[in-house]
């Protein structure tokens, strides 16, 4: 999903999860799930869009 649309929001991810899979979760749950897998999203001040923040060469944890 993130690869398809680089500026996808948490709200959009949650809505798509409901539409495609029928699973309802809160944005905070999605945020925690992504964060624990090594994804953090920060605003890019020059473009005011969201981007994935992950150190080069890092791998997500399996926690």
Order of alpha helices (4+ residues) and beta strands (2+ residues): alpha-alpha-beta-beta
